[in-house]
Amino acid sequence: MGRNLYEKTNRGCACLLAVGTLLLSTGCQVDIAGQTLPSPFYHDDDIQYFPHGPEFMLSREAAAMEAYKAERALDPDRQP
């Protein structure tokens, strides 16, 4: 009986070791101390392309404010 228990324990440890090895070798992104570290397969990932946009994101709002200021400058007696 002792030998059978010893064999089961060895088999269980081997299975746990195999599962642990599989989990560690799969490669996934992890977050350590605020840094997102890539998976080991990041060289094989698809490249995502984001085209450059305007540097100043509020261009329409700035244009509206400039138009409002120009309108106010033409008619200084007008109250808001």
Contact map, one row per residue, 1 for C-alpha under 8 A:
11111000000000000000000000000000000000000000000000000000000000000000000000000000
11111100000000000000000000000000000000000000000000000000000000000000000000000000
11111110000000000000000000000000000000000000000000000000000000000000000000000000
11111111000000000000000000000000000000000000000000000000000000000000000000000000
11111111100000000000000000000000000000000000000000000000000000000000000000000000
01111111110000000000000000000000000000000000000000000000000000000000000000000000
00111111111000000000000000000000000000000000000000000000000000000000000000000000
00011111111100000000000000000000000000000000000000000000000000000000000000000000
00001111111110000000000000000000000000000000000000000000000000000000000000000000
00000111111111000000000000000000000000000000000000000000000000000000000000000000
00000011111111100000000000000000000000000000000000000000000000000000000000000000
00000001111111110000000000000000000000000000000000000000000000000000000000000000
00000000111111111000000000000000000000000000000000000000000000000000000000000000
00000000011111111100000000000000000000000000000000000000000000000000000000000000
00000000001111111110000000000000000000000000000000000000000000000000000000000000
00000000000111111111000000000000000000000000000000000000000000000000000000000000
00000000000011111111100000000000000000000000000000000000000000000000000000000000
00000000000001111111110000000000000000000000000000000000000000000000000000000000
00000000000000111111111000000000000000000000000000000000000000000000000000000000
00000000000000011111111100000000000000000000000000000000000000000000000000000000
00000000000000001111111110000000000000000000000000000000000000000000000000000000
00000000000000000111111111000000000000000000000000000000000000000000000000000000
00000000000000000011111111000000000000000000000000000000000000000000000000000000
00000000000000000001111111100000000000000000000000000000000000000000000000000000
00000000000000000000111111100000000000000000000000000000000000000000000000000000
00000000000000000000011111110000000000000000000000000000000000000000000000000000
00000000000000000000000111111000000000111000000000000000000000000000000000000000
00000000000000000000000001111100000001110000000000000000000000000000000000000000
00000000000000000000000000111110000111100000000000000000000000000000000000000000
00000000000000000000000000011111000111100000000000000000000000000000000000000000
00000000000000000000000000001111111110000000000000000000000000000000000000000000
00000000000000000000000000000111111110000000000000000000000000000000000000000000
00000000000000000000000000000011111000000000000000000000000000000000000000000000
00000000000000000000000000000011111100000000000000000000000000000000000000000000
00000000000000000000000000000011111110000000000000000000000000000000000000000000
00000000000000000000000000001111011111000000000000000000000000000000000000000000
00000000000000000000000000001111001111100000000000000000000000000000000000000000
00000000000000000000000000011100000111111100000000000000000000000000000000000000
00000000000000000000000000111100000011111100000000000000000000000000000000000000
00000000000000000000000000110000000001111110000000000000000000000000000000000000
00000000000000000000000000100000000001111111100000000000000000000000000000000000
00000000000000000000000000000000000001111111100000000000000000000000000000000000
00000000000000000000000000000000000000011111100000000000000000000000000000000000
00000000000000000000000000000000000000001111110000000000000000000000000000000000
00000000000000000000000000000000000000001111111000000000000000000000000000000000
00000000000000000000000000000000000000000001111100000000000000000000000000000000
00000000000000000000000000000000000000000000111110000000000000000000000000000000
00000000000000000000000000000000000000000000011111000000000000000000000000000000
00000000000000000000000000000000000000000000001111100000000000000000000000000000
00000000000000000000000000000000000000000000000111110000000000000000000000000000
00000000000000000000000000000000000000000000000011111000000000000000000000000000
00000000000000000000000000000000000000000000000001111100000000000000000000000000
00000000000000000000000000000000000000000000000000111110000000000000000000000000
00000000000000000000000000000000000000000000000000011111100000000000000000000000
00000000000000000000000000000000000000000000000000001111100000000000000000000000
00000000000000000000000000000000000000000000000000000111111000000000000000000000
00000000000000000000000000000000000000000000000000000111111000000000000000000000
00000000000000000000000000000000000000000000000000000001111111000000000000000000
00000000000000000000000000000000000000000000000000000001111111100000000000000000
00000000000000000000000000000000000000000000000000000000011111110000000000000000
00000000000000000000000000000000000000000000000000000000011111111000000000000000
00000000000000000000000000000000000000000000000000000000011111111100000000000000
00000000000000000000000000000000000000000000000000000000001111111110000000000000
00000000000000000000000000000000000000000000000000000000000111111111000000000000
00000000000000000000000000000000000000000000000000000000000011111111100000000000
00000000000000000000000000000000000000000000000000000000000001111111110000000000
00000000000000000000000000000000000000000000000000000000000000111111111000000000
00000000000000000000000000000000000000000000000000000000000000011111111100000000
00000000000000000000000000000000000000000000000000000000000000001111111110000000
00000000000000000000000000000000000000000000000000000000000000000111111111000000
00000000000000000000000000000000000000000000000000000000000000000011111111100000
00000000000000000000000000000000000000000000000000000000000000000001111111110100
00000000000000000000000000000000000000000000000000000000000000000000111111110000
00000000000000000000000000000000000000000000000000000000000000000000011111110000
00000000000000000000000000000000000000000000000000000000000000000000001111111100
00000000000000000000000000000000000000000000000000000000000000000000000111111100
00000000000000000000000000000000000000000000000000000000000000000000000000111110
00000000000000000000000000000000000000000000000000000000000000000000000100111111
00000000000000000000000000000000000000000000000000000000000000000000000000001111
00000000000000000000000000000000000000000000000000000000000000000000000000000111
